[in-house]
Amino acid sequence: METTVLIFAALALAYFNGANDNFKGVATLFGSQTTDYKRAIRWATLCTFSGSLAAIFLAKTLVKSFSGKGLVPDLTAQMPAFILAVLAGAILALLIATLIGMPISTTHSLVGGLAGSGLALAPGQVNFGVLGYGFLLPLLFSPVAAILLGYVFYKVCHFVRMRTGINKETCICIGERMEVVASDLNSAVASSFISLEIADEESCVQRYAGRIFGLNAQRIVDTLHFLSAGWLSFARGLNDTPKIAGAMLLASGIGLQSNLLIVGLAIALGGMISARKVGITVSKKVTPMNAGQGLSANVSAASLVTVASIFGLPVSTTHVSVGAIFGIGVQSKGANNKMIRNIALAWLLTLPVAALGSAIAIYLIG
């Protein structure tokens, strides 16, 4: 019974991880109107699940990091009550954030759960040095690095675009417009005329005009944009799946490969069913963007997350992806500072909410 509850909790965490995180990899595709929501989430799910499978071979260090070993005594880390409390705290933080549409970090939620349950079970034996250097510093450094990389990479791409003579097309709507100018009970008189108007920001799609090596510039950008979004989603699966599998490994007694596969499936399911609200926030409310800007943000974020996954650094894909998008907004002067403040507040509250939830769970479990 105990094992069943722990496995269910781990799968619930994986589901809410997918609901809160899956769309972040393809947020720029939807935000730049390169594709629609359904196509974007399908692409995100496929690539994230591929990253989950790749974690079997490339991210075993992260499994060990999020088992709690080193942070608390080994005997404490193996206690079912400790594992269940960690999962409960992380689930609480992710559930609240997903319901209100705020993108938060599963990594941060798990760190909060580890710290809260560790302090509740072994208050004098939590290794705060490991907590600081192994978890918190990478989490604090990653969004700053992503903002800078996103800013610099877009500057480089802008320079290359200008040197190759690729221009942005102006968004102007031209067409025939019909208006009723007079009417009575039996008839109506309509006037037809040619209209020209600037589209509103919501419906305006900025495109690139010109050719590169004889190929349509916009088609090249769109293709690279899709690939970069796939890379970021792949990197997210590579980075996040082992963190949840680390807890489930201790709980289930199932082998590592099977654990990663099951967690990957639960993450994919959560993304397909429950990702829309957070997806809208990240795609539409941080900053307006075009395909080129989205491409820059994705390459910057994916590079950071991939390197971190291989070296076992627990960076947050949320902090990195949102940070990269914000970096684009800083460069274009279109960043929604109010929304960024709200997201930053949600990030600050994630760890204490998860820690408090896990500590309460310890006392409820008894």
N, C-alpha and C positions, 0 to 999 in steps of 0.2 A: 504493500500500500504506500509506504513511504517513498519507495523508488518511483512509483507511478506518479505521485504528486510532484516530485522533483522534475521528472521528465516533462510533465505537462507544463510546469512553470517555465522551464527552459524553452519549450516550443512557443509558449505565449510571448516570452521575451523576443524570440526570433520573429514572430509574426508582427509585433509592434515595431521592431527594428525595421522591417520591410515597409510598414505603413508610414513610418516617419522619415525613413532614409532613402528608399529606393528611387524616388523621383528626382532626388537632388543631382544625380548623375546626368539626367537628361533635361534639367530645368532650363538650360539655355536653348535647347531645341524648341521647346514650347514657348518660352519667353520671347524669342526672336521670330516666332511664327514660321520657323522652318518646317515644322510639322504640327499635327494636332495632338491632343492629349493621349488618345488611345494608342496611336502609333508610337508615341514617345514612351509610354509606360511598358508597352510590349518589348521595345528595344532595351529598356532599362532592366526588365525582368530577365531577359535572355542573357544579357551580358553580366548582370550581377550573379546569376546562378553559375555561369561559366567561371567567374572569379571564386565562387564558393568551392567549386570542384578543384580549381588550381591551388587553393589553400591547402589541400591534402599534401602537396609536394613542396610548397614555397613558404608557408607561414606557420610552421610548427612552434616557433619561438613564442608567438603571441598566445598560443594555447596554454603554454606554461605560465606566461605572465598573468593571465586572467584566471588562473586556478586559485589565486590567493597565496601561493607559496612565496615566502620571502617577506610578504607584507604582514602576515600573522603566523604564529607557530603552525608547523605542519599538521599537528593533531587537530588544531582548531579548523584549519582549512579543509580537512576531510570530514568534518562533522556535518551530517545532513541538515541540521538546523542552521548552520552558518551558510551553506550553499543556498538553501531555500530563502533565507532572509536577504541575501545579496540579490537574488532574482526578483524577490518581491519589491525591494526598493527601486530597482531599475525599471521594473514594469510600471510601477506607480508614476514615476517621472515621465516615462514615454507615453503612457496612456493620457495623462493630463495634457501634455504638449500636443499630441496628435489631435485630441478633441478640439483644442483651441486654434489649431493650424500653425503652431510654432515649430520650426525646425531645431531640434536639440540633438545632443550627442549621446548615442548609446554608450560610447566609451566613457564619457563623463558620468552617465547614469550608473554604469558598472563600478567605476571607481568610487562613487558615492556609496553604493551598496557595500562594497568591500570595506570601506572605512567605517561606515555606520555599524555594520554587524560585527566587525572586528573590535571596535570600541565597546560594544555592548557585551561581547563574550569574553574578551581578554583586554580590558582597558589599559593595562600597563605593558602590554606585549606587542602593540602595533608598531611596526617599523616605519616611523614617519620619514626617515631618510629615503627608503624605497618608494614611499608614496609621493614624495616630492620630486626626486630625480628620475624615477622610473615612469611616473604617470603624469604629474601635474605640469612639469616643465615642458614636455613635448606637447601637451594639450594647449598651453599658453603660447608656445612658440609657433605652432602650426598656422593659426589664422593670420598672424602678422606676416609670416613668410608667404602665405598664399596671396595676401593683398599686394605685397611688393612684387611677387612673381607675375601676378595677373596684370599689374600696371606696366611692368617692364616689357613683358612679352607682347602686350598689345601695342606698345610704342614701337617695338621692332617690326611687328606686322604692318603697322601704319606706314613706317618708313619704306618697307619693301613695296607696299601697294603704291605709294606715291612715285617711287622710282620706276616701277613697271608701267605707270600710266593708267592704272585701274581706278576708275572714278565711281562714286556712289550716284545712283539714279535718284532724281527728285521724285517724291511721292505726290503725283498730281492725278486726280480722277477726271477723265473726260468722257462724256457720253450724252445720249439723248435723255431728256428729263420731261416728264409729262405732269402737268398740274391742272386741276379743275379750277377754272376762273369764274364760272357762274353756274348756278343750278336752280331748278325748281322741282316740283313734285314729279313732273313727267319727263324732264330732259336735263342734260348736263352739257356744258361747253368746256372743252379741254384745249389747252394750249401746249404745243410741243416745241421745244427749243433745245439747242446745244448748250450744255453747261460745263463749266470748268471750275473745280474747287480743290482746295487742299484737304486731304483726308485728315480725320482726327488721329491723335497719337495712337489710340487703341487699335485702329484698323490699318494704320500706315505700315507698309512693309518696305524696309530699305534694302535695296539690292545693289549689286556691283555690276557695272557695265564695262565690257572689254574682254580681251582674250589673253590667256597665258599659254605659251607654247602651242598656239593655235586652238586651244580649248576654251569654252565659255567660262569666264571667271567665276560667275555665280554658281555654276554647277560644280566647279572645283571646290569652292568654299563650302558649299552644302555637303559635299561628300566628305571632306575633311572634318566638318563639324559633326556629322553623324559618327564618324570613326572616333573622334575625340570624346564624344559623349559615351560611346561604347567602352572606350578605354577607362574613363572615369568610373563608370558603373562596374566594370570588371575589377578595378582597383578597390572599389568599395566592398565588393563581395570578398575579395582577397583579404582585406583588412578587418572586416567586421565579423565574418563567420567564425574564425578561430576564437574570438573573444567569448562568444556565447557557447561554443563547443567546449571551451575549457571548463566551464561550470558543469555542462551536461556530461562531460567525460567522467567526472568524479561521481555524478549522481546515478548514472545509468549502468555503468559497467560494460557498455557497448564499446567496441573498438573505435579508434580515432577516425578512421576513414568513414565509417558508417555514421558517426556523430556529425561530421562535417556535411555529409550528404543530406541527412535529415534536417539539420539546421538550415542548410541552403534552400531546401524545398519550402520550409516554413517562412523564411524571409521572402521568397518569391511570391508566395500566396498573400502575405500581408501587403506587399507592394501592389499587386494586381487589384485587390479588393478595397483597400483603405488609404491609399496614398494621395487622393485628390486634394484634400484641404491644405495639407502642408505643401504639396506641389504647386498650388496656385500662389501661395505666399512667396516661395523661393523664385518662381518663374516670373511673376508679374509685379511684385510689390517691393523688390529691393532696388531695381534700376531698370529703365528701358534698355534694350540692347538689340543689336543686329547680329547676323550670323557670324561675321568676322570677330566681333567682340566676344560672342559666346564661344567660338573656337579658341580664342586666347585664354579665356577663363578655364575651359576644360583641360587644355594641355597643361597649364600651370598646376591645377589641382591634382590631376592624374599623376603627374610626375612626382609630386610630393608624397602622395598616398602610396604609390608603388614602391618607392624607395623605402619609406617607413615600414611597409609590410615586410619587405625582404629582410630588413635589419631588426625587425621585432620592436619597432618604436610605436607605442599606442597612440598615434595621432588620431584626431577626430575627422572623419570624412565630412561631417557637417561643417565644422569650423573651417576646414580647408576649402570646400566647394563654395560655401556662402562668402568666405573671405575673398576668394578669387573673383566672384561676381561683384562684390563690393568694390574691389580694386578697379574693375572696369568702370563702375559707376563714378568712382573718384576721378578717373582719367577723363571721362566724358562729361563730368559735372552734372550727372543725372541721378546720383544716388539719393534714395529716399532715407534721409537721416533719421526720421522718426521711426520708421520700420526697423532700421538697423539698431536703434536704441532699444526697441522692444525685444528684438532677437537677442541682443547682448544681455538684457535683463533675464531673459529665459535661460540663457547659458549660465549666468551667475547663480540662478536658483536651482539649476539641475542637480548639482552635487549635494547641497544641503537637503533638498527634498528627498532624493534617493537615500541619503544617509539616515535621515529621520525615519523614512519608511522602513528601511531595513532594521533599524534599531527597535522600532515598534514591533516589527514581525518577530524579532528574537524574543521579546517579552510575551507576545501572544502565543508563540510556539511553546514557550516554557522550557 
